[in-house]
């Protein structure tokens, strides 16, 4: 059976790591580590390898990429066109 794939926030939860711990282990700035954990930033291939190595897991076991709904970001920027 192939390994289970999880988003980085789930991985951090399973490893009982905070974003601060994640930032320290990976050498990423807190802001970048937080953006990755929240699904707002997709790390480069080199960063993916460094993150996976620092967490002692395979890069393929992490689902990389944006997980935020872009509509939520847009509504926060511009608001809804009418009151609800």
N, C-alpha and C positions, 0 to 999 in steps of 0.2 A: 504494500500500500504506500502511495507517495506521502511525503511529509505534509503535515497540515500547515496551511499558510494563514498568517494572521497579520493584521496591521500592527504598526510599531507601538501604538498605545496599548494594544492587547498584550503584546510581548512585554512591555514595561510593567504592566499590571501583573502578569504571570511571574515575572522576576522580582516583583515587589520593589521596583525602582521608581524614584521620583524623577521629574524632569531635571532637577538639579543633579541627581546621581547620574542620569543619562548624559548630561552635558559634561560632567567631570570625566566619566569613563571614556567618552568618545573624543574629547578634546574640542568639541564644538562649542561655539558661544551659546549662552543660555537662550538668547533670542532664536537662534537657528535651531537648536535642539527642541525648543517649544513649538516652533512652526512645523517641524517634522512630526513631532508627537501629535499635534492637532490635525495633521493632514493638510496643512496649508503650503507645504514646501516639499518638492520631490528632490531628494539628494542626488548628487552626481554618482556615477558608477564607482568612482574612487571612494566617495563618502559612504556609499552603501557597503562596500567591502570593509571599510574601517569600522563602521557601526556594527556590522555583523560580527567581525572579529572581536571587537571589544565586549560584545555581549555573549561571545562564545556560541554563536549559532550560525547556521548556513544563510547566506544572503537570499537564497531561493525560498526560504521559509518565511520571509517577510513580504507582505504585499506593499510595494512602494507606490507612491503617487498620491494625488489629491483625493481626499475623502470628503471634503466639504462640499455642500451643495452650492454651486455658484449663484443660484437665485437668492440664497440667504445673504450672500455678500452684496449682491446688487441692491436688494431691498434695504439693507442697512445703509448703503451709500446714498440712495436716492429716495427711499421711502416708498410706500405704496401710493399708487396714483389717486386713490380716494380713501376716505375714512371708512373703517369697517364698523 
